[in-house]
Amino acid sequence: MNLLGNVSYAVPTLHSMFGIPTPEGSYPHHPSFTASAGTDEAHEEAVITGKGLALLGWDMMTNNELYSSAKSQWEGQIPASGELK
């Protein structure tokens, strides 16, 4: 399991993703995707996503009711033994 997977058994986590404009048939680790990731459009999407994640993090740190709700939902999804269902 990856690091995020391991951390997600200890605390609520978010594994976010976002799209960038790519040519038809492009996929991660392909040269065409690499070229697309270096464009201004891709950087704009990354900044927008980063700002949203920062605001979500701030909300989780400053709004106890929101964090408690998220943690409660998370606790209902993680098996007590740490084993996958």
C-alpha positions as CSV (number, residue, x, y, z in Angstrom):
1,M,0.0,0.0,0.0
2,N,1.2,3.5,-0.7
3,L,2.0,6.1,2.0
4,L,-1.3,7.9,1.6
5,G,-3.1,4.5,2.0
6,N,-1.2,3.9,5.3
7,V,-1.9,7.4,6.6
8,S,-5.6,7.0,5.7
9,Y,-5.9,4.3,8.3
10,A,-4.7,6.8,11.1
11,V,-6.5,10.0,10.1
12,P,-9.0,11.2,7.5
13,T,-7.2,11.9,4.1
14,L,-8.1,13.2,0.7
15,H,-6.4,11.9,-2.4
16,S,-7.3,14.6,-5.0
17,M,-6.9,14.6,-8.7
18,F,-7.6,17.1,-11.4
19,G,-7.7,17.1,-15.2
20,I,-5.5,18.9,-17.6
21,P,-6.1,19.5,-21.3
22,T,-4.4,16.7,-23.3
23,P,-4.5,15.4,-26.9
24,E,-6.8,12.4,-27.7
25,G,-5.2,9.2,-26.6
26,S,-2.8,10.8,-24.1
27,Y,-2.3,9.1,-20.7
28,P,-0.1,9.7,-17.7
29,H,3.7,8.9,-18.2
30,H,3.3,9.3,-22.0
31,P,5.4,12.0,-23.7
32,S,2.3,13.8,-24.9
33,F,1.0,14.0,-21.3
34,T,4.3,15.3,-20.1
35,A,4.2,18.0,-22.7
36,S,0.6,18.9,-21.7
37,A,1.5,19.0,-18.0
38,G,4.0,21.8,-18.8
39,T,1.4,24.1,-20.4
40,D,0.0,27.3,-18.9
41,E,-3.5,25.7,-19.0
42,A,-2.2,22.8,-16.9
43,H,-0.5,25.1,-14.4
44,E,-3.8,27.1,-14.1
45,E,-5.7,24.0,-13.2
46,A,-3.0,23.0,-10.7
47,V,-3.3,26.4,-9.0
48,I,-7.1,26.3,-8.9
49,T,-7.0,22.8,-7.4
50,G,-4.3,23.9,-4.9
51,K,-6.3,26.9,-3.8
52,G,-9.4,24.7,-3.3
53,L,-7.4,22.2,-1.3
54,A,-5.9,24.9,0.9
55,L,-9.4,26.3,1.6
56,L,-10.7,22.9,2.5
57,G,-7.7,22.3,4.8
58,W,-8.4,25.7,6.5
59,D,-12.1,24.8,6.9
60,M,-11.1,21.4,8.5
61,M,-8.7,23.1,10.9
62,T,-11.0,26.0,11.9
63,N,-14.5,24.4,11.8
64,N,-14.7,21.7,14.5
65,E,-18.2,20.7,13.5
66,L,-17.1,20.1,9.9
67,Y,-14.0,18.1,11.0
68,S,-16.0,16.1,13.5
69,S,-18.5,15.2,10.7
70,A,-15.7,14.1,8.3
71,K,-13.9,12.1,11.0
72,S,-17.1,10.4,12.0
73,Q,-17.8,9.4,8.4
74,W,-14.2,8.3,8.0
75,E,-14.4,6.1,11.2
76,G,-17.4,4.3,9.7
77,Q,-15.3,3.3,6.6
78,I,-12.1,2.1,8.3
79,P,-12.2,-1.4,9.7
80,A,-11.1,-1.5,13.4
81,S,-8.5,-4.1,12.7
82,G,-6.9,-2.1,9.9
83,E,-7.6,-4.8,7.4
84,L,-9.4,-4.1,4.1
85,K,-12.9,-5.4,3.8
